[in-house]
Amino acid sequence: MRKKCRKSRMKKSVKRNLAILGTVGMMMGSMVLPVSAFAAESEMNTQVSYTNSQQNFLNKIVPDAQKLQREHGILTSVTIAQAILESGWGNSGLTQQANNLFGMKGSYEGQSVTMNTKEFYDNNWTTIDAAFRAYPSYYESLEDHALLFVNGPSWGGNNYANLIGEEDYRQAAEIIEDGGYATAPDYAQELISTVETYGLAKYDQVYDKITEKTNIYAYGEIRGGATGTVWSAPETLKGATKKASLNQYKSKDLRLMNRVKVSNGSTWYEASINGQNIGWMNEKNLNLIYKTSMEQEVNLIRGVENSNGRIYAFPVIDTSTFKGTLAGLNEVHVDSQAVVNDKIWYRVNDGTQRLGWVEAPMLK
């Protein structure tokens, strides 16, 4: 059970779960510098210098926190601020031993650790021993934390419903405090100060934009060992949703119709199978088996070996690009060839117009 959320604004007897090791339990007061509130735009543009340790911590958690923001609508800046306060930039004993960034009590898939915790009870700090969740990595801790806000405490009700989709980190901090997340005085202001002191609001910009779009003529296949998702749009664009697992399309030839580059530097392809659009895939998950640059210009005349030989718009068997057969032709001109998946294809014409691509064994 996530007992750390039982406190209400009217009841001071419920505890705040802050795991400590040595003086880590007192880190919150020393870590947060008092600052005046900035306008969000100014805060985002503030240049902040981090220690190597702080930068390494941010490098570890920012991508996952942003992913969870896209999925659940909880601001990355506030998630990171809580992680900083609760874990001392990842240096607390609980975080070091159990990847537990937020002092979540109980067990995770049966795994837990027992540690000292300093809690605020009846207006006094009290130290007790408690079991805390042990996570395989930071990601599971971040996800568990997000789901607490999405689903509410396990004993019912959700004091954090208004947090979902809130775009102002100040309001988000107030919602978290009002919802009973912590009993520590001025917890919301501690979060706000942390966001502003360390310039965390810039991480709330979790959606990318398309910087370049190109219509292409290409085919690809899922790379061996690739895991991931087919999306309705490149994953980090606003509104992108999951459509299917990549596993569903392994060993299939995918027609690639559009290529886009995204502001985060990634490249994505829009794919179809037999004329049916299936969605967008990250370049890293694809092997290109055909693109126009693979064509080699030739000048040949070949006889027709099989009049039932099928002609396609591209050198890949694809029912959506079927153009006809070689029926009625005795010979054809070949102006280009390509090797696709170890098969030779010829692009043919009848002397007056280009017909398309046929497999080499169809000619002699």
DRENDO-1510 file (C-alpha; in Angstrom, 1 decimal, always signed):
<recs>
REC; n; res; u; v; w
REC; 1; MET; +0.0; +0.0; +0.0 .
REC; 2; ARG; +1.2; +3.5; -0.7 .
REC; 3; LYS; +0.8; +4.8; +2.8 .
REC; 4; LYS; +2.5; +8.1; +2.1 .
REC; 5; CYS; -0.6; +9.5; +0.6 .
REC; 6; ARG; -3.1; +9.2; +3.5 .
REC; 7; LYS; -2.5; +12.6; +4.9 .
REC; 8; SER; -5.2; +15.2; +4.3 .
REC; 9; ARG; -4.8; +19.0; +4.7 .
REC; 10; MET; -6.9; +18.7; +7.9 .
REC; 11; LYS; -5.0; +15.9; +9.6 .
REC; 12; LYS; -1.4; +16.2; +10.6 .
REC; 13; SER; -1.1; +12.8; +12.1 .
REC; 14; VAL; -0.3; +11.0; +8.9 .
REC; 15; LYS; +3.3; +10.5; +8.0 .
REC; 16; ARG; +5.6; +11.6; +5.2 .
REC; 17; ASN; +7.8; +8.7; +4.0 .
REC; 18; LEU; +11.3; +10.1; +3.5 .
REC; 19; ALA; +14.0; +7.4; +3.5 .
REC; 20; ILE; +17.2; +8.6; +5.0 .
REC; 21; LEU; +20.8; +7.4; +5.2 .
REC; 22; GLY; +22.9; +9.4; +7.5 .
REC; 23; THR; +21.9; +13.0; +6.9 .
REC; 24; VAL; +20.0; +12.4; +3.7 .
REC; 25; GLY; +16.7; +12.8; +5.6 .
REC; 26; MET; +17.6; +16.4; +6.2 .
REC; 27; MET; +18.7; +17.2; +2.6 .
REC; 28; MET; +15.5; +18.9; +1.6 .
REC; 29; GLY; +16.3; +22.0; +3.7 .
REC; 30; SER; +19.8; +22.3; +2.5 .
REC; 31; MET; +19.3; +21.5; -1.2 .
REC; 32; VAL; +16.6; +24.0; -2.0 .
REC; 33; LEU; +17.7; +27.6; -2.4 .
REC; 34; PRO; +15.1; +30.3; -1.7 .
REC; 35; VAL; +14.2; +32.0; -5.0 .
REC; 36; SER; +11.5; +34.4; -6.1 .
REC; 37; ALA; +8.9; +33.1; -8.6 .
REC; 38; PHE; +9.8; +33.7; -12.2 .
REC; 39; ALA; +7.5; +33.8; -15.2 .
REC; 40; ALA; +7.6; +30.4; -16.8 .
REC; 41; GLU; +9.1; +31.8; -20.0 .
REC; 42; SER; +12.0; +33.4; -18.1 .
REC; 43; GLU; +12.6; +30.3; -16.1 .
REC; 44; MET; +12.8; +28.1; -19.2 .
REC; 45; ASN; +15.5; +30.4; -20.7 .
REC; 46; THR; +17.6; +30.6; -17.5 .
REC; 47; GLN; +21.1; +29.1; -17.9 .
REC; 48; VAL; +21.7; +26.7; -15.1 .
REC; 49; SER; +25.0; +25.0; -14.3 .
REC; 50; TYR; +24.9; +21.5; -12.9 .
REC; 51; THR; +27.6; +19.5; -11.2 .
REC; 52; ASN; +28.6; +16.3; -13.1 .
REC; 53; SER; +26.7; +14.2; -10.6 .
REC; 54; GLN; +23.5; +16.3; -11.1 .
REC; 55; GLN; +23.8; +16.2; -14.9 .
REC; 56; ASN; +24.3; +12.5; -14.8 .
REC; 57; PHE; +21.1; +12.1; -12.7 .
REC; 58; LEU; +19.1; +14.3; -15.1 .
REC; 59; ASN; +20.4; +12.3; -18.1 .
REC; 60; LYS; +19.1; +9.2; -16.4 .
REC; 61; ILE; +15.6; +10.3; -15.5 .
REC; 62; VAL; +14.6; +13.0; -18.0 .
REC; 63; PRO; +13.8; +10.8; -21.0 .
REC; 64; ASP; +11.7; +8.4; -18.9 .
REC; 65; ALA; +9.9; +11.3; -17.1 .
REC; 66; GLN; +9.1; +12.9; -20.5 .
REC; 67; LYS; +7.9; +9.6; -21.8 .
REC; 68; LEU; +5.5; +9.2; -18.9 .
REC; 69; GLN; +4.4; +12.8; -19.3 .
REC; 70; ARG; +3.4; +12.0; -22.9 .
REC; 71; GLU; +1.5; +8.9; -21.6 .
REC; 72; HIS; -0.1; +10.3; -18.5 .
REC; 73; GLY; +0.0; +14.1; -18.6 .
REC; 74; ILE; +2.1; +14.7; -15.5 .
REC; 75; LEU; +4.7; +17.5; -15.9 .
REC; 76; THR; +8.3; +16.3; -16.2 .
REC; 77; SER; +9.6; +19.3; -14.2 .
REC; 78; VAL; +7.5; +18.4; -11.2 .
REC; 79; THR; +8.4; +14.7; -11.4 .
REC; 80; ILE; +12.1; +15.6; -11.5 .
REC; 81; ALA; +11.7; +18.1; -8.6 .
REC; 82; GLN; +10.1; +15.4; -6.5 .
REC; 83; ALA; +12.9; +13.0; -7.4 .
REC; 84; ILE; +15.5; +15.5; -6.4 .
REC; 85; LEU; +13.9; +16.3; -3.1 .
REC; 86; GLU; +13.1; +12.7; -2.2 .
REC; 87; SER; +16.3; +11.1; -3.3 .
REC; 88; GLY; +18.9; +13.8; -2.9 .
REC; 89; TRP; +19.8; +13.7; -6.6 .
REC; 90; GLY; +19.8; +9.9; -6.5 .
REC; 91; ASN; +22.3; +9.8; -3.6 .
REC; 92; SER; +20.0; +8.6; -0.8 .
REC; 93; GLY; +20.5; +5.2; +0.6 .
REC; 94; LEU; +17.1; +4.0; -0.6 .
REC; 95; THR; +17.8; +5.1; -4.1 .
REC; 96; GLN; +21.3; +3.7; -4.2 .
REC; 97; GLN; +20.1; +0.3; -2.9 .
REC; 98; ALA; +16.6; +0.0; -4.4 .
REC; 99; ASN; +16.3; +2.5; -7.3 .
REC; 100; ASN; +13.4; +4.0; -5.2 .
REC; 101; LEU; +13.3; +7.7; -6.1 .
REC; 102; PHE; +10.2; +8.7; -4.1 .
REC; 103; GLY; +10.2; +6.8; -0.9 .
REC; 104; MET; +7.4; +4.5; -1.9 .
REC; 105; LYS; +6.6; +2.0; +0.8 .
REC; 106; GLY; +5.7; -1.7; +0.5 .
REC; 107; SER; +7.1; -4.1; -2.1 .
REC; 108; TYR; +7.3; -4.1; -5.9 .
REC; 109; GLU; +6.8; -7.5; -7.5 .
REC; 110; GLY; +7.7; -9.0; -4.1 .
REC; 111; GLN; +10.9; -7.0; -3.7 .
REC; 112; SER; +11.6; -4.6; -0.9 .
REC; 113; VAL; +14.3; -3.2; +1.4 .
REC; 114; THR; +14.0; -2.1; +5.1 .
REC; 115; MET; +15.5; +1.2; +6.0 .
REC; 116; ASN; +15.3; +4.1; +8.5 .
REC; 117; THR; +12.8; +6.7; +7.6 .
REC; 118; LYS; +12.3; +10.2; +9.1 .
REC; 119; GLU; +8.6; +11.2; +9.1 .
REC; 120; PHE; +6.6; +14.2; +10.2 .
REC; 121; TYR; +4.1; +13.1; +12.8 .
REC; 122; ASP; +2.1; +15.3; +15.2 .
REC; 123; ASN; +4.3; +18.3; +14.3 .
REC; 124; ASN; +7.5; +16.4; +15.1 .
REC; 125; TRP; +10.0; +14.4; +13.1 .
REC; 126; THR; +10.2; +10.7; +14.1 .
REC; 127; THR; +12.5; +8.0; +12.9 .
REC; 128; ILE; +11.2; +4.4; +12.3 .
REC; 129; ASP; +12.2; +1.3; +10.3 .
REC; 130; ALA; +10.0; +0.6; +7.3 .
REC; 131; ALA; +9.9; -1.6; +4.2 .
REC; 132; PHE; +10.3; +0.3; +0.9 .
REC; 133; ARG; +9.8; -0.9; -2.7 .
REC; 134; ALA; +12.8; -2.1; -4.5 .
REC; 135; TYR; +12.7; -1.5; -8.3 .
REC; 136; PRO; +14.7; -3.0; -11.1 .
REC; 137; SER; +15.6; +0.5; -12.5 .
REC; 138; TYR; +14.6; +4.2; -12.2 .
REC; 139; TYR; +12.0; +3.7; -14.9 .
REC; 140; GLU; +9.8; +1.4; -12.7 .
REC; 141; SER; +10.0; +3.9; -9.8 .
REC; 142; LEU; +9.0; +6.8; -12.1 .
REC; 143; GLU; +6.2; +4.8; -13.6 .
REC; 144; ASP; +4.9; +3.7; -10.1 .
REC; 145; HIS; +5.0; +7.3; -9.0 .
REC; 146; ALA; +3.0; +8.4; -12.1 .
REC; 147; LEU; +0.4; +5.7; -11.7 .
REC; 148; LEU; -0.2; +6.8; -8.1 .
REC; 149; PHE; -1.3; +10.2; -9.4 .
REC; 150; VAL; -3.3; +8.6; -12.3 .
REC; 151; ASN; -5.1; +6.0; -10.3 .
REC; 152; GLY; -5.1; +7.5; -6.8 .
REC; 153; PRO; -4.2; +5.8; -3.5 .
REC; 154; SER; -5.0; +2.1; -3.2 .
REC; 155; TRP; -7.5; +2.7; -0.4 .
REC; 156; GLY; -9.8; +4.7; -2.7 .
REC; 157; GLY; -10.5; +8.1; -4.1 .
REC; 158; ASN; -8.1; +10.2; -6.2 .
REC; 159; ASN; -7.0; +13.6; -4.8 .
REC; 160; TYR; -4.8; +14.1; -7.8 .
REC; 161; ALA; -7.3; +14.0; -10.7 .
REC; 162; ASN; -6.7; +17.7; -11.5 .
REC; 163; LEU; -2.9; +17.0; -11.8 .
REC; 164; ILE; -3.4; +15.1; -15.0 .
REC; 165; GLY; -2.9; +17.5; -17.9 .
REC; 166; GLU; -2.0; +20.5; -15.7 .
REC; 167; GLU; +0.5; +22.6; -17.7 .
REC; 168; ASP; +1.6; +25.0; -14.9 .
REC; 169; TYR; +4.2; +23.5; -12.6 .
REC; 170; ARG; +3.2; +25.9; -9.8 .
REC; 171; GLN; -0.4; +24.7; -10.0 .
REC; 172; ALA; +0.7; +21.1; -10.2 .
REC; 173; ALA; +2.8; +21.5; -7.1 .
REC; 174; GLU; -0.2; +22.9; -5.2 .
REC; 175; ILE; -2.4; +20.1; -6.3 .
REC; 176; ILE; +0.2; +17.5; -5.1 .
REC; 177; GLU; +0.4; +19.2; -1.7 .
REC; 178; ASP; -3.4; +19.7; -1.4 .
REC; 179; GLY; -3.9; +16.0; -2.4 .
REC; 180; GLY; -2.0; +14.9; +0.7 .
REC; 181; TYR; +1.2; +13.7; -0.8 .
REC; 182; ALA; +3.4; +15.0; +2.0 .
REC; 183; THR; +3.1; +16.4; +5.5 .
REC; 184; ALA; +6.3; +18.5; +5.3 .
REC; 185; PRO; +5.4; +22.2; +5.7 .
REC; 186; ASP; +5.4; +24.2; +2.4 .
REC; 187; TYR; +6.0; +21.1; +0.3 .
REC; 188; ALA; +4.5; +22.8; -2.8 .
REC; 189; GLN; +6.9; +25.8; -2.4 .
REC; 190; GLU; +9.8; +23.4; -2.1 .
REC; 191; LEU; +8.8; +21.8; -5.4 .
REC; 192; ILE; +8.4; +25.2; -7.1 .
REC; 193; SER; +11.7; +26.5; -5.8 .
REC; 194; THR; +13.4; +23.3; -7.0 .
REC; 195; VAL; +11.9; +23.6; -10.5 .
REC; 196; GLU; +13.0; +27.3; -10.7 .
REC; 197; THR; +16.4; +26.9; -9.1 .
REC; 198; TYR; +17.4; +24.1; -11.5 .
REC; 199; GLY; +15.7; +25.3; -14.6 .
REC; 200; LEU; +13.5; +22.2; -14.9 .
REC; 201; ALA; +10.5; +23.7; -16.7 .
REC; 202; LYS; +12.4; +23.3; -20.0 .
REC; 203; TYR; +11.9; +19.6; -19.8 .
REC; 204; ASP; +8.1; +20.0; -19.9 .
REC; 205; GLN; +8.4; +20.6; -23.7 .
REC; 206; VAL; +8.0; +16.9; -24.4 .
REC; 207; TYR; +6.6; +17.1; -27.9 .
REC; 208; ASP; +8.7; +17.4; -31.0 .
REC; 209; LYS; +8.0; +18.9; -34.4 .
REC; 210; ILE; +8.6; +17.6; -37.9 .
REC; 211; THR; +11.5; +19.5; -39.4 .
REC; 212; GLU; +11.6; +17.7; -42.8 .
REC; 213; LYS; +9.2; +15.6; -44.8 .
REC; 214; THR; +10.0; +13.7; -48.0 .
REC; 215; ASN; +7.8; +11.4; -50.2 .
REC; 216; ILE; +9.9; +8.4; -51.0 .
REC; 217; TYR; +9.8; +5.1; -53.0 .
REC; 218; ALA; +11.3; +2.5; -50.8 .
REC; 219; TYR; +10.7; -0.8; -49.1 .
REC; 220; GLY; +12.0; -2.1; -45.7 .
REC; 221; GLU; +11.7; -4.9; -43.2 .
REC; 222; ILE; +11.8; -5.0; -39.4 .
REC; 223; ARG; +15.4; -5.3; -38.2 .
REC; 224; GLY; +16.3; -8.5; -36.5 .
REC; 225; GLY; +16.0; -8.2; -32.8 .
REC; 226; ALA; +14.1; -4.9; -33.0 .
REC; 227; THR; +11.5; -4.3; -30.4 .
REC; 228; GLY; +9.1; -1.5; -30.2 .
REC; 229; THR; +5.9; +0.0; -31.5 .
REC; 230; VAL; +4.1; +1.1; -34.6 .
REC; 231; TRP; +2.7; +4.6; -34.0 .
REC; 232; SER; -0.1; +6.7; -35.6 .
REC; 233; ALA; +2.6; +9.4; -36.0 .
REC; 234; PRO; +6.2; +9.7; -34.9 .
REC; 235; GLU; +6.2; +8.8; -31.2 .
REC; 236; THR; +7.2; +12.2; -29.8 .
REC; 237; LEU; +4.7; +14.3; -31.8 .
REC; 238; LYS; +1.7; +15.5; -29.9 .
REC; 239; GLY; -1.3; +13.2; -30.4 .
REC; 240; ALA; +0.8; +10.1; -31.4 .
REC; 241; THR; -0.8; +6.9; -30.2 .
REC; 242; LYS; +0.4; +3.2; -30.3 .
REC; 243; LYS; -1.1; +1.1; -33.1 .
REC; 244; ALA; +0.6; -2.2; -33.0 .
REC; 245; SER; +3.8; -4.1; -31.9 .
REC; 246; LEU; +6.6; -4.3; -34.4 .
REC; 247; ASN; +6.5; -8.1; -33.9 .
REC; 248; GLN; +3.3; -8.2; -35.9 .
REC; 249; TYR; +5.1; -7.2; -39.1 .
REC; 250; LYS; +8.4; -9.1; -38.8 .
REC; 251; SER; +9.3; -11.0; -42.0 .
REC; 252; LYS; +7.0; -8.8; -44.1 .
REC; 253; ASP; +8.0; -6.4; -46.9 .
REC; 254; LEU; +6.9; -2.9; -45.9 .
REC; 255; ARG; +6.3; -0.2; -48.5 .
REC; 256; LEU; +7.8; +3.1; -47.2 .
REC; 257; MET; +5.9; +6.1; -48.5 .
REC; 258; ASN; +7.0; +9.0; -46.4 .
REC; 259; ARG; +10.1; +9.9; -44.4 .
REC; 260; VAL; +10.2; +12.6; -41.8 .
REC; 261; LYS; +12.9; +14.0; -39.6 .
REC; 262; VAL; +11.9; +15.2; -36.1 .
REC; 263; SER; +13.3; +18.0; -34.0 .
REC; 264; ASN; +14.8; +15.5; -31.6 .
REC; 265; GLY; +17.0; +14.2; -34.4 .
REC; 266; SER; +15.2; +10.9; -35.1 .
REC; 267; THR; +13.9; +9.7; -38.5 .
REC; 268; TRP; +10.6; +8.0; -39.1 .
REC; 269; TYR; +9.0; +6.1; -42.0 .
REC; 270; GLU; +5.3; +5.8; -42.8 .
REC; 271; ALA; +4.7; +2.2; -43.9 .
REC; 272; SER; +2.0; +0.1; -45.6 .
REC; 273; ILE; +1.5; -3.5; -46.5 .
REC; 274; ASN; -0.4; -4.4; -49.7 .
REC; 275; GLY; -1.8; -0.9; -49.9 .
REC; 276; GLN; -3.0; -0.7; -46.3 .
REC; 277; ASN; -1.4; +2.0; -44.1 .
REC; 278; ILE; -0.1; +0.5; -40.9 .
REC; 279; GLY; +1.6; +3.5; -39.3 .
REC; 280; TRP; +5.0; +5.0; -38.5 .
REC; 281; MET; +8.2; +3.3; -37.5 .
REC; 282; ASN; +11.5; +4.5; -36.2 .
REC; 283; GLU; +14.4; +4.3; -38.6 .
REC; 284; LYS; +16.5; +2.4; -36.1 .
REC; 285; ASN; +14.0; -0.5; -36.3 .
REC; 286; LEU; +14.1; -0.9; -40.1 .
REC; 287; ASN; +16.4; -2.3; -42.7 .
REC; 288; LEU; +15.9; -0.7; -46.2 .
REC; 289; ILE; +15.7; -3.5; -48.7 .
REC; 290; TYR; +15.0; -1.2; -51.7 .
REC; 291; LYS; +15.4; +2.4; -52.5 .
REC; 292; THR; +15.8; +4.1; -55.9 .
REC; 293; SER; +19.5; +4.7; -55.3 .
REC; 294; MET; +20.0; +0.9; -55.5 .
REC; 295; GLU; +18.9; +0.8; -59.1 .
REC; 296; GLN; +21.6; +0.3; -61.7 .
REC; 297; GLU; +21.1; +1.6; -65.3 .
REC; 298; VAL; +21.5; -1.0; -68.0 .
REC; 299; ASN; +20.6; -1.3; -71.7 .
REC; 300; LEU; +19.4; -4.9; -72.5 .
REC; 301; ILE; +17.0; -6.7; -74.7 .
REC; 302; ARG; +15.5; -9.9; -73.2 .
REC; 303; GLY; +13.0; -12.4; -74.5 .
REC; 304; VAL; +9.9; -13.3; -72.4 .
REC; 305; GLU; +10.4; -16.7; -70.6 .
REC; 306; ASN; +7.1; -16.7; -68.8 .
REC; 307; SER; +4.1; -14.8; -70.2 .
REC; 308; ASN; +2.4; -15.0; -66.8 .
REC; 309; GLY; +5.3; -13.1; -65.2 .
REC; 310; ARG; +3.8; -10.4; -63.0 .
REC; 311; ILE; +4.8; -6.7; -63.4 .
REC; 312; TYR; +5.0; -4.4; -60.4 .
REC; 313; ALA; +5.6; -0.7; -60.0 .
REC; 314; PHE; +8.7; -1.5; -57.8 .
REC; 315; PRO; +11.0; -4.5; -57.5 .
REC; 316; VAL; +9.1; -6.0; -54.6 .
REC; 317; ILE; +6.1; -8.3; -54.7 .
REC; 318; ASP; +3.3; -6.0; -53.5 .
REC; 319; THR; -0.3; -6.6; -54.6 .
REC; 320; SER; -1.0; -2.9; -54.3 .
REC; 321; THR; +1.5; -2.1; -57.1 .
REC; 322; PHE; +0.6; -4.9; -59.5 .
REC; 323; LYS; +0.4; -3.6; -63.0 .
REC; 324; GLY; -0.2; -6.6; -65.2 .
REC; 325; THR; +1.6; -9.5; -66.8 .
REC; 326; LEU; +4.0; -10.1; -69.7 .
REC; 327; ALA; +1.3; -11.7; -71.7 .
REC; 328; GLY; +1.4; -10.8; -75.4 .
REC; 329; LEU; +5.1; -9.8; -75.4 .
REC; 330; ASN; +7.9; -11.7; -77.1 .
REC; 331; GLU; +10.7; -9.5; -75.9 .
REC; 332; VAL; +11.2; -6.4; -73.8 .
REC; 333; HIS; +13.8; -3.7; -73.3 .
REC; 334; VAL; +15.5; -3.6; -69.9 .
REC; 335; ASP; +16.7; -0.1; -68.7 .
REC; 336; SER; +17.5; -0.8; -65.1 .
REC; 337; GLN; +18.1; -3.6; -62.6 .
REC; 338; ALA; +18.1; -3.9; -58.9 .
REC; 339; VAL; +18.9; -6.7; -56.4 .
REC; 340; VAL; +16.4; -6.9; -53.6 .
REC; 341; ASN; +16.8; -9.6; -50.9 .
REC; 342; ASP; +19.2; -11.4; -53.2 .
REC; 343; LYS; +16.8; -11.5; -56.1 .
REC; 344; ILE; +17.5; -9.7; -59.4 .
REC; 345; TRP; +14.7; -7.6; -60.8 .
REC; 346; TYR; +14.6; -5.9; -64.2 .
REC; 347; ARG; +12.7; -2.7; -65.1 .
REC; 348; VAL; +11.2; -3.3; -68.6 .
REC; 349; ASN; +9.5; -1.4; -71.4 .
REC; 350; ASP; +8.0; -2.5; -74.6 .
REC; 351; GLY; +9.8; +0.0; -76.8 .
REC; 352; THR; +7.1; +2.7; -76.4 .
REC; 353; GLN; +6.4; +2.9; -72.7 .
REC; 354; ARG; +7.8; +1.8; -69.4 .
REC; 355; LEU; +5.9; -1.2; -68.0 .
REC; 356; GLY; +7.5; -1.8; -64.5 .
REC; 357; TRP; +9.6; -4.4; -62.7 .
REC; 358; VAL; +9.7; -8.1; -63.2 .
REC; 359; GLU; +11.7; -10.9; -61.6 .
REC; 360; ALA; +14.7; -11.8; -63.7 .
REC; 361; PRO; +13.7; -15.5; -64.2 .
REC; 362; MET; +10.6; -14.3; -66.1 .
REC; 363; LEU; +12.9; -13.2; -68.9 .
REC; 364; LYS; +15.5; -15.0; -71.0 .
</recs>
